[in-house]
Amino acid sequence: MTDTEAGMDYPYEGLIARLGITVESVAPDRAVASMEVEGNTQPYGFLHGGASAALAETVGSLAAMAHAGSGQMAVGVDLNITHHRALTSGTITAVATAAHLGRTVATYDIAILSGDEKRIATARLTCYIRNT
């Protein structure tokens, strides 16, 4: 998916590129992105919780930016995540689903799933929407 198809001009650089996050789809009510476990592990070889959190915030923020629309931006103000199981390899996919789409606040429930669709983590992200 290109930035134009996602309806945004957001460059997928910085942490998104460093973690190898692939954005699959973005809409105001749902966004999907994936990331390899390899290269995003902690010293014991398990998927790093911070990498999972970054994936969750990325997918939720992209959906919130699509909801905010032109001339506005969405910034994360609260992220919580619960890690349910460990992984040492494979690909994880984050699916952000809108829980609330308001004028100044957007909240997303985010499921992070393994390749066999087992839930690895559950997150919730709230973004503040403001003018740019």
N, CA, C and O atoms as a Tinker XYZ file with bonds, in Angstrom:
   528  protein
     1  N      0.851000   -1.172000    0.000000    73     2
     2  CA     0.000000    0.000000    0.000000    64     1     3
     3  C      0.895000    1.233000    0.000000    63     2     4     5
     4  O      1.855000    1.326000    0.765000    81     3
     5  N      0.568000    2.151000   -0.852000    73     3     6
     6  CA     1.322000    3.393000   -0.873000    64     5     7
     7  C      0.678000    4.400000    0.066000    63     6     8     9
     8  O     -0.455000    4.214000    0.510000    81     7
     9  N      1.406000    5.465000    0.363000    73     7    10
    10  CA     0.867000    6.515000    1.224000    64     9    11
    11  C     -0.396000    7.109000    0.617000    63    10    12    13
    12  O     -1.346000    7.432000    1.330000    81    11
    13  N     -0.401000    7.251000   -0.706000    73    11    14
    14  CA    -1.560000    7.840000   -1.374000    64    13    15
    15  C     -2.774000    6.935000   -1.229000    63    14    16    17
    16  O     -3.878000    7.417000   -0.975000    81    15
    17  N     -2.582000    5.617000   -1.390000    73    15    18
    18  CA    -3.694000    4.686000   -1.218000    64    17    19
    19  C     -4.235000    4.741000    0.199000    63    18    20    21
    20  O     -5.434000    4.570000    0.418000    81    19
    21  N     -3.359000    4.977000    1.157000    73    19    22
    22  CA    -3.782000    5.069000    2.549000    64    21    23
    23  C     -4.466000    6.399000    2.829000    63    22    24    25
    24  O     -5.030000    6.594000    3.906000    81    23
    25  N     -4.417000    7.321000    1.861000    73    23    26
    26  CA    -5.056000    8.613000    2.035000    64    25    27
    27  C     -4.225000    9.566000    2.872000    63    26    28    29
    28  O     -4.768000   10.496000    3.469000    81    27
    29  N     -2.898000    9.350000    2.929000    73    27    30
    30  CA    -2.015000   10.174000    3.751000    64    29    31
    31  C     -0.732000   10.462000    3.003000    63    30    32    33
    32  O     -0.388000    9.787000    2.033000    81    31
    33  N     -0.042000   11.464000    3.467000    73    31    34
    34  CA     1.276000   11.744000    2.934000    64    33    35
    35  C      2.334000   11.469000    3.997000    63    34    36    37
    36  O      3.399000   12.085000    3.982000    81    35
    37  N      2.055000   10.559000    4.911000    73    35    38
    38  CA     2.946000   10.227000    6.010000    64    37    39
    39  C      4.105000    9.380000    5.498000    63    38    40    41
    40  O      3.867000    8.328000    4.905000    81    39
    41  N      5.345000    9.800000    5.704000    73    39    42
    42  CA     6.485000    8.998000    5.245000    64    41    43
    43  C      6.756000    7.853000    6.222000    63    42    44    45
    44  O      6.845000    8.064000    7.432000    81    43
    45  N      6.885000    6.664000    5.692000    73    43    46
    46  CA     7.182000    5.512000    6.539000    64    45    47
    47  C      8.689000    5.438000    6.744000    63    46    48    49
    48  O      9.378000    4.624000    6.129000    81    47
    49  N      9.186000    6.305000    7.622000    73    47    50
    50  CA    10.609000    6.398000    7.910000    64    49    51
    51  C     10.809000    6.204000    9.403000    63    50    52    53
    52  O      9.900000    5.769000   10.110000    81    51
    53  N     11.995000    6.525000    9.875000    73    51    54
    54  CA    12.277000    6.477000   11.308000    64    53    55
    55  C     12.080000    5.101000   11.901000    63    54    56    57
    56  O     12.547000    4.103000   11.352000    81    55
    57  N     11.385000    5.051000   13.026000    73    55    58
    58  CA    11.201000    3.797000   13.755000    64    57    59
    59  C     10.427000    2.778000   12.931000    63    58    60    61
    60  O     10.715000    1.583000   13.000000    81    59
    61  N      9.453000    3.230000   12.156000    73    59    62
    62  CA     8.681000    2.305000   11.317000    64    61    63
    63  C      9.621000    1.544000   10.388000    63    62    64    65
    64  O      9.515000    0.325000   10.258000    81    63
    65  N     10.527000    2.248000    9.750000    73    63    66
    66  CA    11.488000    1.609000    8.845000    64    65    67
    67  C     12.494000    0.755000    9.612000    63    66    68    69
    68  O     12.833000   -0.345000    9.173000    81    67
    69  N     12.970000    1.245000   10.742000    73    67    70
    70  CA    13.972000    0.502000   11.515000    64    69    71
    71  C     13.443000   -0.820000   12.042000    63    70    72    73
    72  O     14.177000   -1.806000   12.106000    81    71
    73  N     12.169000   -0.844000   12.420000    73    71    74
    74  CA    11.566000   -2.083000   12.913000    64    73    75
    75  C     11.096000   -2.984000   11.782000    63    74    76    77
    76  O     10.736000   -4.137000   12.021000    81    75
    77  N     11.096000   -2.481000   10.566000    73    75    78
    78  CA    10.656000   -3.268000    9.419000    64    77    79
    79  C      9.146000   -3.439000    9.370000    63    78    80    81
    80  O      8.654000   -4.473000    8.918000    81    79
    81  N      8.411000   -2.442000    9.829000    73    79    82
    82  CA     6.952000   -2.511000    9.831000    64    81    83
    83  C      6.440000   -2.307000    8.414000    63    82    84    85
    84  O      6.843000   -1.374000    7.720000    81    83
    85  N      5.548000   -3.194000    7.997000    73    83    86
    86  CA     4.897000   -3.107000    6.699000    64    85    87
    87  C      3.444000   -2.724000    6.925000    63    86    88    89
    88  O      2.703000   -3.459000    7.577000    81    87
    89  N      3.034000   -1.592000    6.399000    73    87    90
    90  CA     1.651000   -1.130000    6.537000    64    89    91
    91  C      0.838000   -1.785000    5.426000    63    90    92    93
    92  O      1.145000   -1.630000    4.244000    81    91
    93  N     -0.197000   -2.516000    5.818000    73    91    94
    94  CA    -1.000000   -3.254000    4.850000    64    93    95
    95  C     -2.261000   -2.506000    4.448000    63    94    96    97
    96  O     -2.633000   -2.505000    3.275000    81    95
    97  N     -2.919000   -1.871000    5.403000    73    95    98
    98  CA    -4.117000   -1.098000    5.069000    64    97    99
    99  C     -4.363000   -0.069000    6.160000    63    98   100   101
   100  O     -4.051000   -0.294000    7.330000    81    99
   101  N     -4.928000    1.063000    5.758000    73    99   102
   102  CA    -5.232000    2.136000    6.706000    64   101   103
   103  C     -6.581000    2.741000    6.345000    63   102   104   105
   104  O     -6.806000    3.148000    5.205000    81   103
   105  N     -7.460000    2.793000    7.313000    73   103   106
   106  CA    -8.746000    3.470000    7.202000    64   105   107
   107  C     -9.054000    4.034000    8.582000    63   106   108   109
   108  O     -8.471000    3.583000    9.567000    81   107
   109  N     -9.951000    5.007000    8.679000    73   107   110
   110  CA   -10.245000    5.596000    9.992000    64   109   111
   111  C    -10.730000    4.583000   11.037000    63   110   112   113
   112  O    -10.471000    4.758000   12.227000    81   111
   113  N    -11.420000    3.541000   10.611000    73   111   114
   114  CA   -11.978000    2.589000   11.571000    64   113   115
   115  C    -11.168000    1.308000   11.737000    63   114   116   117
   116  O    -11.450000    0.504000   12.625000    81   115
   117  N    -10.142000    1.115000   10.866000    73   115   118
   118  CA    -9.356000   -0.127000   10.957000    64   117   119
   119  C     -8.052000    0.039000   10.197000    63   118   120   121
   120  O     -8.029000    0.579000    9.091000    81   119
   121  N     -6.962000   -0.434000   10.804000    73   119   122
   122  CA    -5.663000   -0.431000   10.133000    64   121   123
   123  C     -4.942000   -1.731000   10.459000    63   122   124   125
   124  O     -5.139000   -2.320000   11.522000    81   123
   125  N     -4.105000   -2.167000    9.528000    73   123   126
   126  CA    -3.374000   -3.423000    9.686000    64   125   127
   127  C     -1.924000   -3.197000    9.277000    63   126   128   129
   128  O     -1.649000   -2.568000    8.256000    81   127
   129  N     -0.990000   -3.721000   10.089000    73   127   130
   130  CA     0.433000   -3.657000    9.772000    64   129   131
   131  C      1.103000   -4.904000   10.333000    63   130   132   133
   132  O      0.590000   -5.528000   11.262000    81   131
   133  N      2.249000   -5.262000    9.765000    73   131   134
   134  CA     2.956000   -6.446000   10.232000    64   133   135
   135  C      4.439000   -6.154000   10.408000    63   134   136   137
   136  O      4.955000   -5.133000    9.953000    81   135
   137  N      5.111000   -7.089000   11.086000    73   135   138
   138  CA     6.529000   -6.907000   11.410000    64   137   139
   139  C      7.142000   -8.279000   11.680000    63   138   140   141
   140  O      6.495000   -9.153000   12.257000    81   139
   141  N      8.377000   -8.460000   11.265000    73   139   142
   142  CA     9.106000   -9.693000   11.549000    64   141   143
   143  C      9.570000   -9.702000   13.008000    63   142   144   145
   144  O      9.914000   -8.657000   13.561000    81   143
   145  N      9.577000  -10.871000   13.620000    73   143   146
   146  CA    10.109000  -11.007000   14.977000    64   145   147
   147  C     11.628000  -10.883000   14.942000    63   146   148   149
   148  O     12.220000  -10.204000   15.781000    81   147
   149  N     12.262000  -11.545000   13.960000    73   147   150
   150  CA    13.716000  -11.488000   13.832000    64   149   151
   151  C     14.163000  -10.040000   13.696000    63   150   152   153
   152  O     13.604000   -9.278000   12.907000    81   151
   153  N     15.173000   -9.669000   14.470000    73   151   154
   154  CA    15.673000   -8.307000   14.456000    64   153   155
   155  C     14.976000   -7.409000   15.462000    63   154   156   157
   156  O     15.421000   -6.287000   15.701000    81   155
   157  N     13.888000   -7.887000   16.057000    73   155   158
   158  CA    13.114000   -7.112000   17.031000    64   157   159
   159  C     12.966000   -7.888000   18.335000    63   158   160   161
   160  O     11.889000   -7.948000   18.928000    81   159
   161  N     14.075000   -8.478000   18.762000    73   159   162
   162  CA    14.053000   -9.319000   19.957000    64   161   163
   163  C     14.835000   -8.677000   21.103000    63   162   164   165
   164  O     15.635000   -7.763000   20.906000    81   163
   165  N     14.574000   -9.187000   22.298000    73   163   166
   166  CA    15.325000   -8.764000   23.470000    64   165   167
   167  C     16.476000   -9.755000   23.682000    63   166   168   169
   168  O     16.582000  -10.714000   22.917000    81   167
   169  N     17.335000   -9.568000   24.682000    73   167   170
   170  CA    18.537000  -10.401000   24.828000    64   169   171
   171  C     18.290000  -11.910000   24.950000    63   170   172   173
   172  O     19.189000  -12.697000   24.654000    81   171
   173  N     17.105000  -12.328000   25.376000    73   171   174
   174  CA    16.816000  -13.761000   25.507000    64   173   175
   175  C     16.312000  -14.371000   24.201000    63   174   176   177
   176  O     16.045000  -15.571000   24.139000    81   175
   177  N     16.181000  -13.552000   23.164000    73   175   178
   178  CA    15.743000  -14.053000   21.866000    64   177   179
   179  C     14.243000  -13.983000   21.637000    63   178   180   181
   180  O     13.763000  -14.383000   20.576000    81   179
   181  N     13.499000  -13.487000   22.604000    73   179   182
   182  CA    12.054000  -13.339000   22.459000    64   181   183
   183  C     11.720000  -11.985000   21.837000    63   182   184   185
   184  O     12.504000  -11.040000   21.929000    81   183
   185  N     10.551000  -11.898000   21.205000    73   183   186
   186  CA    10.063000  -10.633000   20.677000    64   185   187
   187  C     10.100000   -9.590000   21.786000    63   186   188   189
   188  O      9.591000   -9.829000   22.881000    81   187
   189  N     10.690000   -8.452000   21.511000    73   187   190
   190  CA    10.819000   -7.368000   22.492000    64   189   191
   191  C      9.456000   -6.724000   22.715000    63   190   192   193
   192  O      8.763000   -6.392000   21.754000    81   191
   193  N      9.071000   -6.548000   23.964000    73   191   194
   194  CA     7.791000   -5.920000   24.284000    64   193   195
   195  C      7.689000   -4.509000   23.752000    63   194   196   197
   196  O      6.608000   -4.061000   23.370000    81   195
   197  N      8.808000   -3.806000   23.723000    73   195   198
   198  CA     8.811000   -2.452000   23.178000    64   197   199
   199  C      8.563000   -2.438000   21.682000    63   198   200   201
   200  O      7.960000   -1.500000   21.161000    81   199
   201  N      9.027000   -3.478000   20.981000    73   199   202
   202  CA     8.765000   -3.577000   19.544000    64   201   203
   203  C      7.279000   -3.829000   19.304000    63   202   204   205
   204  O      6.689000   -3.255000   18.389000    81   203
   205  N      6.677000   -4.685000   20.123000    73   203   206
   206  CA     5.229000   -4.929000   20.019000    64   205   207
   207  C      4.457000   -3.646000   20.295000    63   206   208   209
   208  O      3.487000   -3.340000   19.602000    81   207
   209  N      4.884000   -2.898000   21.302000    73   207   210
   210  CA     4.223000   -1.634000   21.646000    64   209   211
   211  C      4.370000   -0.621000   20.509000    63   210   212   213
   212  O      3.425000    0.101000   20.194000    81   211
   213  N      5.552000   -0.568000   19.897000    73   211   214
   214  CA     5.770000    0.359000   18.782000    64   213   215
   215  C      4.888000   -0.019000   17.590000    63   214   216   217
   216  O      4.352000    0.861000   16.916000    81   215
   217  N      4.734000   -1.307000   17.326000    73   215   218
   218  CA     3.853000   -1.753000   16.247000    64   217   219
   219  C      2.408000   -1.363000   16.551000    63   218   220   221
   220  O      1.693000   -0.889000   15.669000    81   219
   221  N      1.980000   -1.563000   17.800000    73   219   222
   222  CA     0.615000   -1.203000   18.197000    64   221   223
   223  C      0.388000    0.296000   18.046000    63   222   224   225
   224  O     -0.633000    0.713000   17.498000    81   223
   225  N      1.325000    1.109000   18.524000    73   223   226
   226  CA     1.152000    2.557000   18.423000    64   225   227
   227  C      1.183000    3.013000   16.970000    63   226   228   229
   228  O      0.466000    3.942000   16.599000    81   227
   229  N      1.991000    2.381000   16.160000    73   227   230
   230  CA     2.052000    2.736000   14.742000    64   229   231
   231  C      0.721000    2.488000   14.055000    63   230   232   233
   232  O      0.195000    3.379000   13.388000    81   231
   233  N      0.175000    1.302000   14.207000    73   231   234
   234  CA    -1.054000    0.967000   13.487000    64   233   235
   235  C     -2.236000    1.794000   13.998000    63   234   236   237
   236  O     -3.074000    2.232000   13.210000    81   235
   237  N     -2.304000    2.007000   15.303000    73   235   238
   238  CA    -3.380000    2.841000   15.848000    64   237   239
   239  C     -3.239000    4.296000   15.445000    63   238   240   241
   240  O     -4.232000    4.949000   15.126000    81   239
   241  N     -2.023000    4.810000   15.456000    73   239   242
   242  CA    -1.785000    6.200000   15.069000    64   241   243
   243  C     -2.102000    6.449000   13.603000    63   242   244   245
   244  O     -2.654000    7.494000   13.257000    81   243
   245  N     -1.761000    5.503000   12.740000    73   243   246
   246  CA    -2.075000    5.665000   11.324000    64   245   247
   247  C     -3.583000    5.727000   11.101000    63   246   248   249
   248  O     -4.065000    6.542000   10.314000    81   247
   249  N     -4.321000    4.873000   11.787000    73   247   250
   250  CA    -5.788000    4.914000   11.677000    64   249   251
   251  C     -6.319000    6.242000   12.211000    63   250   252   253
   252  O     -7.215000    6.838000   11.614000    81   251
   253  N     -5.768000    6.704000   13.331000    73   251   254
   254  CA    -6.212000    7.980000   13.907000    64   253   255
   255  C     -5.905000    9.142000   12.979000    63   254   256   257
   256  O     -6.691000   10.085000   12.888000    81   255
   257  N     -4.764000    9.087000   12.285000    73   255   258
   258  CA    -4.433000   10.145000   11.326000    64   257   259
   259  C     -5.410000   10.133000   10.163000    63   258   260   261
   260  O     -5.796000   11.190000    9.664000    81   259
   261  N     -5.814000    8.944000    9.727000    73   259   262
   262  CA    -6.808000    8.855000    8.656000    64   261   263
   263  C     -8.142000    9.424000    9.126000    63   262   264   265
   264  O     -8.845000   10.081000    8.358000    81   263
   265  N     -8.491000    9.174000   10.383000    73   263   266
   266  CA    -9.720000    9.729000   10.956000    64   265   267
   267  C     -9.627000   11.247000   11.075000    63   266   268   269
   268  O    -10.591000   11.950000   10.773000    81   267
   269  N     -8.491000   11.754000   11.505000    73   267   270
   270  CA    -8.319000   13.199000   11.716000    64   269   271
   271  C     -8.482000   13.978000   10.421000    63   270   272   273
   272  O     -9.116000   15.032000   10.402000    81   271
   273  N     -7.918000   13.469000    9.352000    73   271   274
   274  CA    -8.072000   14.116000    8.060000    64   273   275
   275  C     -7.100000   15.257000    7.823000    63   274   276   277
   276  O     -6.220000   15.529000    8.640000    81   275
   277  N     -7.276000   15.905000    6.708000    73   275   278
   278  CA    -6.388000   16.966000    6.264000    64   277   279
   279  C     -6.402000   18.156000    7.221000    63   278   280   281
   280  O     -7.450000   18.550000    7.732000    81   279
   281  N     -5.222000   18.717000    7.453000    73   279   282
   282  CA    -5.097000   19.889000    8.316000    64   281   283
   283  C     -5.082000   19.575000    9.793000    63   282   284   285
   284  O     -5.025000   20.482000   10.623000    81   283
   285  N     -5.134000   18.290000   10.132000    73   283   286
   286  CA    -5.084000   17.888000   11.530000    64   285   287
   287  C     -4.052000   16.785000   11.699000    63   286   288   289
   288  O     -3.623000   16.159000   10.730000    81   287
   289  N     -3.668000   16.562000   12.933000    73   287   290
   290  CA    -2.762000   15.461000   13.225000    64   289   291
   291  C     -3.261000   14.728000   14.460000    63   290   292   293
   292  O     -4.004000   15.275000   15.275000    81   291
   293  N     -2.838000   13.494000   14.573000    73   291   294
   294  CA    -3.204000   12.664000   15.725000    64   293   295
   295  C     -1.918000   12.296000   16.453000    63   294   296   297
   296  O     -0.968000   11.804000   15.843000    81   295
   297  N     -1.895000   12.536000   17.759000    73   295   298
   298  CA    -0.725000   12.192000   18.565000    64   297   299
   299  C     -1.154000   11.271000   19.700000    63   298   300   301
   300  O     -2.158000   11.520000   20.367000    81   299
   301  N     -0.393000   10.217000   19.911000    73   299   302
   302  CA    -0.699000    9.273000   20.974000    64   301   303
   303  C     -0.544000    9.914000   22.341000    63   302   304   305
   304  O      0.463000   10.566000   22.617000    81   303
   305  N     -1.538000    9.729000   23.195000    73   303   306
   306  CA    -1.467000   10.260000   24.558000    64   305   307
   307  C     -1.544000    9.161000   25.612000    63   306   308   309
   308  O     -1.201000    9.390000   26.772000    81   307
   309  N     -1.992000    7.968000   25.217000    73   307   310
   310  CA    -2.049000    6.861000   26.167000    64   309   311
   311  C     -1.937000    5.551000   25.401000    63   310   312   313
   312  O     -2.685000    5.309000   24.454000    81   311
   313  N     -1.005000    4.715000   25.815000    73   311   314
   314  CA    -0.841000    3.379000   25.247000    64   313   315
   315  C     -0.687000    2.407000   26.392000    63   314   316   317
   316  O      0.154000    2.599000   27.270000    81   315
   317  N     -1.496000    1.363000   26.387000    73   315   318
   318  CA    -1.255000    0.272000   27.326000    64   317   319
   319  C     -1.264000   -1.022000   26.542000    63   318   320   321
   320  O     -1.989000   -1.168000   25.558000    81   319
   321  N     -0.449000   -1.956000   26.992000    73   319   322
   322  CA    -0.317000   -3.215000   26.263000    64   321   323
   323  C     -0.091000   -4.354000   27.255000    63   322   324   325
   324  O      0.645000   -4.215000   28.232000    81   323
   325  N     -0.732000   -5.459000   26.983000    73   323   326
   326  CA    -0.543000   -6.675000   27.758000    64   325   327
   327  C      0.039000   -7.727000   26.830000    63   326   328   329
   328  O     -0.515000   -8.005000   25.766000    81   327
   329  N      1.154000   -8.308000   27.236000    73   327   330
   330  CA     1.820000   -9.342000   26.440000    64   329   331
   331  C      1.335000  -10.700000   26.940000    63   330   332   333
   332  O      1.448000  -11.003000   28.127000    81   331
   333  N      0.796000  -11.518000   26.033000    73   331   334
   334  CA     0.199000  -12.799000   26.414000    64   333   335
   335  C      1.118000  -13.994000   26.206000    63   334   336   337
   336  O      1.068000  -14.954000   26.975000    81   335
   337  N      1.949000  -13.947000   25.183000    73   335   338
   338  CA     2.835000  -15.080000   24.904000    64   337   339
   339  C      4.092000  -14.596000   24.194000    63   338   340   341
   340  O      4.118000  -13.515000   23.606000    81   339
   341  N      5.128000  -15.418000   24.262000    73   339   342
   342  CA     6.417000  -15.061000   23.667000    64   341   343
   343  C      6.566000  -15.708000   22.293000    63   342   344   345
   344  O      6.009000  -16.771000   22.018000    81   343
   345  N      7.329000  -15.037000   21.447000    73   343   346
   346  CA     7.680000  -15.578000   20.130000    64   345   347
   347  C      9.172000  -15.392000   19.910000    63   346   348   349
   348  O      9.768000  -14.443000   20.419000    81   347
   349  N      9.774000  -16.301000   19.151000    73   347   350
   350  CA    11.184000  -16.167000   18.812000    64   349   351
   351  C     11.405000  -16.041000   17.311000    63   350   352   353
   352  O     12.518000  -15.756000   16.869000    81   351
   353  N     10.357000  -16.251000   16.527000    73   351   354
   354  CA    10.488000  -16.147000   15.067000    64   353   355
   355  C      9.117000  -15.916000   14.442000    63   354   356   357
   356  O      8.082000  -16.005000   15.102000    81   355
   357  N      9.148000  -15.619000   13.152000    73   355   358
   358  CA     7.904000  -15.448000   12.420000    64   357   359
   359  C      7.527000  -13.987000   12.233000    63   358   360   361
   360  O      8.326000  -13.076000   12.449000    81   359
   361  N      6.305000  -13.804000   11.832000    73   359   362
   362  CA     5.752000  -12.480000   11.570000    64   361   363
   363  C      4.577000  -12.241000   12.497000    63   362   364   365
   364  O      3.771000  -13.140000   12.734000    81   363
   365  N      4.481000  -11.024000   13.022000    73   363   366
   366  CA     3.305000  -10.650000   13.805000    64   365   367
   367  C      2.514000   -9.604000   13.028000    63   366   368   369
   368  O      3.074000   -8.819000   12.262000    81   367
   369  N      1.212000   -9.612000   13.240000    73   367   370
   370  CA     0.327000   -8.667000   12.575000    64   369   371
   371  C     -0.490000   -7.938000   13.629000    63   370   372   373
   372  O     -1.030000   -8.555000   14.547000    81   371
   373  N     -0.575000   -6.624000   13.488000    73   371   374
   374  CA    -1.380000   -5.803000   14.396000    64   373   375
   375  C     -2.614000   -5.314000   13.655000    63   374   376   377
   376  O     -2.526000   -4.796000   12.541000    81   375
   377  N     -3.767000   -5.489000   14.293000    73   375   378
   378  CA    -5.033000   -5.030000   13.731000    64   377   379
   379  C     -5.636000   -4.034000   14.717000    63   378   380   381
   380  O     -5.993000   -4.390000   15.840000    81   379
   381  N     -5.742000   -2.783000   14.281000    73   379   382
   382  CA    -6.335000   -1.732000   15.115000    64   381   383
   383  C     -7.785000   -1.544000   14.688000    63   382   384   385
   384  O     -8.075000   -1.346000   13.508000    81   383
   385  N     -8.691000   -1.607000   15.657000    73   383   386
   386  CA   -10.115000   -1.418000   15.410000    64   385   387
   387  C    -10.592000   -0.255000   16.253000    63   386   388   389
   388  O    -10.315000   -0.196000   17.451000    81   387
   389  N    -11.310000    0.672000   15.635000    73   387   390
   390  CA   -11.773000    1.865000   16.345000    64   389   391
   391  C    -12.727000    1.490000   17.475000    63   390   392   393
   392  O    -13.674000    0.728000   17.284000    81   391
   393  N    -12.455000    2.042000   18.652000    73   391   394
   394  CA   -13.361000    1.912000   19.797000    64   393   395
   395  C    -14.159000    3.202000   19.969000    63   394   396   397
   396  O    -15.306000    3.179000   20.416000    81   395
   397  N    -13.536000    4.335000   19.607000    73   395   398
   398  CA   -14.193000    5.646000   19.696000    64   397   399
   399  C    -13.550000    6.583000   18.679000    63   398   400   401
   400  O    -12.328000    6.730000   18.647000    81   399
   401  N    -14.375000    7.215000   17.853000    73   399   402
   402  CA   -13.888000    8.176000   16.874000    64   401   403
   403  C    -14.580000    9.509000   17.130000    63   402   404   405
   404  O    -15.675000    9.758000   16.626000    81   403
   405  N    -13.940000   10.349000   17.906000    73   403   406
   406  CA   -14.508000   11.645000   18.237000    64   405   407
   407  C    -13.829000   12.772000   17.488000    63   406   408   409
   408  O    -12.950000   12.545000   16.656000    81   407
   409  N    -14.246000   13.984000   17.792000    73   407   410
   410  CA   -13.683000   15.168000   17.143000    64   409   411
   411  C    -12.267000   15.443000   17.637000    63   410   412   413
   412  O    -11.420000   15.880000   16.858000    81   411
   413  N    -11.994000   15.196000   18.920000    73   411   414
   414  CA   -10.668000   15.491000   19.476000    64   413   415
   415  C     -9.948000   14.266000   20.033000    63   414   416   417
   416  O     -8.768000   14.349000   20.374000    81   415
   417  N    -10.634000   13.140000   20.130000    73   415   418
   418  CA   -10.027000   11.922000   20.675000    64   417   419
   419  C    -10.449000   10.721000   19.827000    63   418   420   421
   420  O    -11.616000   10.575000   19.463000    81   419
   421  N     -9.479000    9.874000   19.527000    73   419   422
   422  CA    -9.751000    8.606000   18.846000    64   421   423
   423  C     -9.070000    7.496000   19.643000    63   422   424   425
   424  O     -7.898000    7.612000   20.002000    81   423
   425  N     -9.807000    6.423000   19.918000    73   423   426
   426  CA    -9.275000    5.302000   20.691000    64   425   427
   427  C     -9.403000    4.024000   19.870000    63   426   428   429
   428  O    -10.420000    3.785000   19.219000    81   427
   429  N     -8.356000    3.211000   19.915000    73   427   430
   430  CA    -8.303000    1.967000   19.146000    64   429   431
   431  C     -7.956000    0.778000   20.038000    63   430   432   433
   432  O     -7.083000    0.860000   20.902000    81   431
   433  N     -8.663000   -0.330000   19.804000    73   431   434
   434  CA    -8.310000   -1.617000   20.392000    64   433   435
   435  C     -7.427000   -2.316000   19.365000    63   434   436   437
   436  O     -7.761000   -2.372000   18.181000    81   435
   437  N     -6.303000   -2.846000   19.825000    73   435   438
   438  CA    -5.324000   -3.417000   18.906000    64   437   439
   439  C     -4.998000   -4.846000   19.318000    63   438   440   441
   440  O     -4.581000   -5.099000   20.448000    81   439
   441  N     -5.193000   -5.767000   18.395000    73   439   442
   442  CA    -4.829000   -7.168000   18.602000    64   441   443
   443  C     -3.537000   -7.423000   17.838000    63   442   444   445
   444  O     -3.430000   -7.088000   16.659000    81   443
   445  N     -2.562000   -8.014000   18.510000    73   443   446
   446  CA    -1.317000   -8.409000   17.857000    64   445   447
   447  C     -1.323000   -9.923000   17.793000    63   446   448   449
   448  O     -1.410000  -10.610000   18.811000    81   447
   449  N     -1.227000  -10.429000   16.565000    73   447   450
   450  CA    -1.400000  -11.853000   16.311000    64   449   451
   451  C     -0.156000  -12.473000   15.691000    63   450   452   453
   452  O      0.569000  -11.820000   14.940000    81   451
   453  N      0.084000  -13.738000   16.012000    73   451   454
   454  CA     1.175000  -14.487000   15.389000    64   453   455
   455  C      0.725000  -14.948000   14.006000    63   454   456   457
   456  O     -0.429000  -14.753000   13.623000    81   455
   457  N      1.640000  -15.557000   13.266000    73   455   458
   458  CA     1.313000  -16.060000   11.935000    64   457   459
   459  C      0.200000  -17.079000   11.933000    63   458   460   461
   460  O     -0.534000  -17.192000   10.952000    81   459
   461  N      0.059000  -17.835000   13.028000    73   459   462
   462  CA    -1.032000  -18.813000   13.129000    64   461   463
   463  C     -2.248000  -18.216000   13.843000    63   462   464   465
   464  O     -3.122000  -18.940000   14.319000    81   463
   465  N     -2.285000  -16.889000   13.905000    73   463   466
   466  CA    -3.404000  -16.105000   14.433000    64   465   467
   467  C     -3.676000  -16.294000   15.925000    63   466   468   469
   468  O     -4.800000  -16.093000   16.384000    81   467
   469  N     -2.646000  -16.682000   16.678000    73   467   470
   470  CA    -2.762000  -16.696000   18.138000    64   469   471
   471  C     -2.480000  -15.290000   18.637000    63   470   472   473
   472  O     -1.605000  -14.603000   18.110000    81   471
   473  N     -3.216000  -14.863000   19.646000    73   471   474
   474  CA    -3.032000  -13.510000   20.178000    64   473   475
   475  C     -1.741000  -13.475000   20.990000    63   474   476   477
   476  O     -1.559000  -14.229000   21.946000    81   475
   477  N     -0.854000  -12.576000   20.578000    73   475   478
   478  CA     0.433000  -12.392000   21.239000    64   477   479
   479  C      0.323000  -11.282000   22.280000    63   478   480   481
   480  O      0.904000  -11.372000   23.361000    81   479
   481  N     -0.433000  -10.228000   21.937000    73   479   482
   482  CA    -0.589000   -9.089000   22.836000    64   481   483
   483  C     -1.899000   -8.374000   22.521000    63   482   484   485
   484  O     -2.455000   -8.498000   21.430000    81   483
   485  N     -2.369000   -7.624000   23.508000    73   483   486
   486  CA    -3.558000   -6.789000   23.355000    64   485   487
   487  C     -3.188000   -5.388000   23.809000    63   486   488   489
   488  O     -2.599000   -5.208000   24.875000    81   487
   489  N     -3.534000   -4.398000   22.999000    73   487   490
   490  CA    -3.193000   -3.016000   23.335000    64   489   491
   491  C     -4.402000   -2.112000   23.142000    63   490   492   493
   492  O     -5.365000   -2.459000   22.457000    81   491
   493  N     -4.324000   -0.957000   23.760000    73   491   494
   494  CA    -5.313000    0.104000   23.550000    64   493   495
   495  C     -4.538000    1.408000   23.418000    63   494   496   497
   496  O     -3.677000    1.720000   24.241000    81   495
   497  N     -4.857000    2.168000   22.368000    73   495   498
   498  CA    -4.193000    3.435000   22.109000    64   497   499
   499  C     -5.236000    4.535000   22.020000    63   498   500   501
   500  O     -6.253000    4.387000   21.343000    81   499
   501  N     -4.976000    5.646000   22.710000    73   499   502
   502  CA    -5.808000    6.838000   22.593000    64   501   503
   503  C     -4.949000    7.939000   22.001000    63   502   504   505
   504  O     -3.836000    8.196000   22.458000    81   503
   505  N     -5.488000    8.588000   20.970000    73   503   506
   506  CA    -4.804000    9.683000   20.296000    64   505   507
   507  C     -5.607000   10.964000   20.464000    63   506   508   509
   508  O     -6.838000   10.951000   20.440000    81   507
   509  N     -4.894000   12.066000   20.633000    73   507   510
   510  CA    -5.483000   13.394000   20.685000    64   509   511
   511  C     -5.405000   13.957000   19.272000    63   510   512   513
   512  O     -4.357000   13.887000   18.629000    81   511
   513  N     -6.496000   14.508000   18.795000    73   511   514
   514  CA    -6.539000   15.084000   17.451000    64   513   515
   515  C     -6.505000   16.604000   17.580000    63   514   516   517
   516  O     -7.299000   17.196000   18.311000    81   515
   517  N     -5.575000   17.220000   16.860000    73   515   518
   518  CA    -5.419000   18.676000   16.920000    64   517   519
   519  C     -5.067000   19.216000   15.552000    63   518   520   521
   520  O     -4.685000   18.461000   14.657000    81   519
   521  N     -5.193000   20.497000   15.390000    73   519   522
   522  CA    -4.824000   21.136000   14.136000    64   521   523
   523  C     -3.308000   21.121000   13.974000    63   522   524   525
   524  O     -2.564000   21.170000   14.954000    81   523
   525  N     -2.867000   21.052000   12.724000    73   523   526
   526  CA    -1.421000   21.050000   12.471000    64   525   527
   527  C     -0.876000   22.461000   12.512000    63   526   528
   528  O      0.323000   22.666000   12.323000    81   527
